[in-house]
């Protein structure tokens, strides 16, 4: 591109291909998957100079292209200007951030189950109930153990790995799996002794 006697370079990258850039603007483009269904989730990846960018995208992906775009605008705005059309996502990368880049968007059939994590109470603990296809999943979540979100995530990931991928999104415990099932997932706050808050008010131990 020539402008007022100044010569700049423009790199245009299609799909997940990466190319060597220069001091000019780097433009990355990725096609949007078109063969999606009601259970499909969209997943986006972006790497600059061979390194994945932060923050990480939600493990459960996005339910629609508009959800994806809103997340990009709120979380990856620091990398440049994002655009989305009916068939592609584009990033006009801010100058000087990188000389190479790769952008891709994929889809996968995913089922996401969510349980709200209540506010913690003094001297209490979290208890997770996981029922799948009518049966309580074993091993049972331990009593008097989990007092933080991290405690919950570490335990369910280590003890219920076959169920799918576990993650925390805000104040929600989420399970992502590629197989549909009848799942009931709840997180309760309990007092020592096994009483849930709300039921145990007024009882002393």
C-alpha positions in Angstrom: 0.0 0.0 0.0 1.4 3.4 -0.9 0.2 6.5 0.9 1.7 9.9 0.5 5.0 8.5 -0.5 5.2 6.1 2.4 5.4 2.4 1.6 3.8 0.0 4.1 3.4 -3.7 3.8 0.2 -5.7 4.3 0.1 -9.4 5.2 -3.1 -11.3 4.5 -3.4 -14.7 6.1 -6.3 -17.1 5.4 -7.5 -19.8 7.7 -5.0 -21.2 10.1 -2.0 -20.6 7.9 0.8 -18.4 9.3 3.1 -16.2 7.4 6.1 -14.0 8.1 5.0 -10.4 8.6 6.8 -7.1 8.6 6.4 -3.7 10.2 3.0 -3.3 8.5 -0.5 -4.5 9.5 -1.1 -8.2 9.9 -4.6 -9.4 9.0 -5.8 -12.8 10.1 -8.9 -14.5 8.8 -10.6 -17.8 9.7 -13.7 -19.4 8.1 -16.7 -19.9 10.3 -18.0 -23.5 10.4 -21.3 -23.8 8.5 -22.3 -27.4 9.3 -23.4 -26.7 12.9 -26.4 -28.1 14.8 -28.3 -27.1 18.0 -25.6 -29.0 20.1 -22.6 -27.5 18.3 -20.2 -25.2 20.0 -17.7 -22.9 18.4 -14.0 -22.9 19.4 -11.5 -20.3 18.4 -7.7 -20.3 18.7 -5.2 -17.5 18.1 -1.5 -17.7 18.3 1.0 -14.9 17.7 4.6 -15.7 16.8 3.8 -19.3 17.7 2.5 -18.6 21.2 -1.2 -19.0 22.2 -2.7 -15.7 23.4 -4.3 -15.0 26.8 -6.8 -15.0 28.3 -7.9 -18.5 27.4 -11.3 -19.0 25.8 -14.1 -20.7 27.7 -13.5 -24.5 27.7 -17.1 -25.0 26.8 -16.8 -22.9 23.6 -19.6 -20.6 22.3 -23.2 -21.3 21.4 -23.3 -18.9 18.4 -21.1 -16.7 16.3 -22.6 -13.6 18.1 -21.6 -15.0 21.5 -18.1 -15.6 20.1 -17.9 -12.1 18.7 -19.0 -10.5 22.0 -16.4 -12.5 23.9 -13.7 -11.4 21.5 -14.7 -7.8 21.8 -14.6 -8.1 25.6 -11.5 -10.2 26.1 -9.2 -10.1 23.0 -9.8 -6.4 22.1 -6.2 -5.7 23.1 -4.9 -7.5 20.0 -6.7 -5.4 17.4 -10.0 -4.9 15.6 -12.3 -7.9 15.3 -14.9 -8.3 12.5 -17.3 -11.1 11.9 -19.5 -11.9 8.9 -21.8 -14.8 8.0 -18.8 -16.9 7.0 -15.6 -15.7 8.6 -13.9 -14.0 11.5 -11.2 -11.4 10.9 -8.6 -9.7 13.1 -6.7 -6.6 12.1 -3.8 -7.0 14.4 -2.4 -4.0 16.2 1.0 -2.9 14.7 4.1 -4.2 16.4 2.4 -7.1 18.3 3.7 -9.9 16.2 5.2 -10.8 12.8 3.4 -14.1 12.4 -0.1 -15.3 13.5 -2.6 -18.1 13.1 -6.3 -17.9 13.6 -8.8 -20.8 13.4 -12.5 -21.5 14.3 -13.8 -25.0 14.7 -17.0 -26.6 15.8 -17.8 -29.7 17.8 -20.9 -31.3 19.2 -20.8 -30.5 22.9 -23.3 -30.9 25.8 -22.7 -28.5 28.7 -24.2 -29.0 32.2 -24.0 -26.2 34.7 -24.4 -25.9 38.5 -24.4 -22.6 40.3 -21.9 -22.4 43.2 -23.6 -20.6 46.1 -21.9 -18.0 48.2 -19.8 -19.6 51.0 -20.9 -19.3 54.6 -18.6 -19.2 57.7 -17.3 -22.6 58.8 -19.1 -24.3 56.0 -18.0 -26.4 53.0 -19.2 -27.2 49.4 -20.8 -30.4 48.5 -21.4 -31.6 44.9 -24.1 -34.0 43.9 -23.7 -35.6 40.5 -26.6 -37.8 39.2 -26.3 -39.4 35.7 -29.0 -41.4 34.0 -30.8 -41.8 37.3 -27.8 -43.0 39.4 -25.5 -41.2 41.8 -22.0 -41.2 40.3 -19.3 -42.7 42.5 -17.1 -42.1 44.3 -19.3 -39.7 46.3 -18.1 -36.2 46.8 -16.3 -36.0 50.2 -17.8 -34.3 53.2 -16.1 -31.4 55.0 -13.4 -31.0 52.3 -14.1 -28.3 49.7 -14.1 -24.7 50.8 -13.0 -23.0 47.5 -13.8 -23.3 43.9 -10.4 -24.7 43.3 -11.1 -27.5 45.8 -14.2 -28.5 43.8 -12.5 -28.4 40.4 -9.5 -30.4 41.5 -11.6 -33.1 43.1 -14.1 -33.6 40.3 -11.4 -33.5 37.7 -9.4 -36.2 39.4 -12.3 -38.4 40.5 -15.0 -38.0 37.8 -12.7 -37.7 34.7 -14.7 -40.1 32.5 -17.8 -37.8 32.7 -16.1 -35.2 30.5 -14.2 -32.0 30.9 -14.7 -30.0 34.2 -14.2 -26.3 34.5 -15.2 -23.2 36.5 -16.8 -20.4 34.6 -17.5 -17.4 36.9 -19.5 -18.8 39.8 -20.6 -21.9 37.9 -19.3 -25.5 37.9 -19.5 -26.8 34.3 -19.3 -30.2 32.8 -18.7 -30.4 29.0 -19.1 -33.7 27.2 -19.7 -34.9 23.7 -22.3 -37.5 24.7 -25.9 -36.6 25.7 -27.1 -37.9 29.1 -29.7 -37.2 31.7 -27.5 -35.3 34.2 -28.4 -33.5 37.4 -25.5 -31.5 38.8 -25.8 -29.4 42.0 -23.5 -27.6 44.4 -24.7 -27.0 47.9 -23.2 -25.2 50.9 -23.3 -27.4 54.0 -22.6 -27.0 57.7 -20.4 -29.6 59.4 -22.7 -32.5 60.2 -24.2 -32.7 56.8 -27.0 -30.1 56.9 -27.5 -27.9 53.9 -27.8 -24.2 54.6 -31.5 -23.1 54.4 -32.6 -26.4 56.0 -30.3 -26.3 58.9 -30.9 -22.7 60.0 -31.7 -22.7 63.8 -29.9 -26.0 64.5 -26.8 -26.0 66.7 -24.1 -28.5 66.5 
